[in-house]
Amino acid sequence: MKASSTSPELDRIDRRILQHLQRDGRMTNADLAQSVHVSAATCYRRTQRLFEEGYIRSVRAEIAPARIGRGALVMVGVVLDRSTPDSFAAFEAAIRKLPVVLDCHLVAGDFDYFLKIRVRDMADFNKLHGEQLIALPGVRQTRTFFVMKEVVDNGPLPF
């Protein structure tokens, strides 16, 4: 395969397949093949290889949060009481068990973690915070940010 500046493992056709699927994961193989100008069989083999090599992690529907009663987006900065491998591991194991947490990122700076959470409303978050978040292992402090407007959410990766 031809080397690219993005990744030496991906050629121009692979990148185009990824770009199209990132925009519309429901494209049929036939439509995808036509869009990237290869045969359906070639497109299928390349797409399967992209899955197998981990370039495509999954294909799933993007649900409208407000339609299912999760219209409030909350970002939470978390500070742990200790910065040790054991305290990080305990927190991470516990946070994985909370289904309302969409994202959890270990960060550098004033916080140890940033959480992205979807809830019904402020009262729903208040209950979650008081009953679960501050009870997580090692949590010393949280700082909550209610999102007023989602300008870009889960945008496509540029490559």
HUQUIPE-V354881 format. One record per backbone hydrogen bond with DSSP energy under -0.5 kcal/mol. NH is the residue of the N-H (numbers start at 0). CO is the residue of the C=O. If there is no record, write none. Layout:
nh | co
NH | CO
NH | CO
This chain:
nh | co
3 | 6
9 | 6
14 | 10
15 | 11
16 | 12
17 | 13
18 | 14
19 | 15
20 | 16
21 | 17
22 | 18
23 | 19
26 | 23
31 | 27
32 | 28
33 | 29
34 | 30
35 | 31
36 | 32
36 | 33
37 | 32
42 | 38
43 | 39
44 | 40
45 | 41
46 | 42
47 | 43
48 | 44
49 | 45
50 | 46
51 | 47
52 | 48
53 | 50
54 | 49
55 | 49
56 | 54
62 | 60
64 | 62
66 | 63
67 | 63
67 | 64
68 | 65
69 | 64
71 | 118
72 | 70
73 | 116
74 | 144
75 | 114
76 | 142
77 | 112
78 | 140
80 | 137
83 | 81
87 | 83
88 | 84
89 | 85
90 | 86
91 | 87
92 | 88
93 | 89
94 | 90
95 | 91
96 | 93
97 | 94
98 | 96
100 | 97
101 | 99
101 | 115
102 | 115
104 | 113
106 | 111
111 | 77
112 | 77
113 | 104
114 | 75
115 | 102
116 | 73
116 | 114
117 | 99
118 | 71
124 | 120
125 | 121
126 | 122
127 | 123
128 | 124
129 | 125
130 | 126
131 | 127
132 | 127
133 | 128
134 | 131
135 | 132
138 | 135
139 | 78
140 | 78
142 | 76
144 | 74
146 | 72
146 | 144
150 | 148
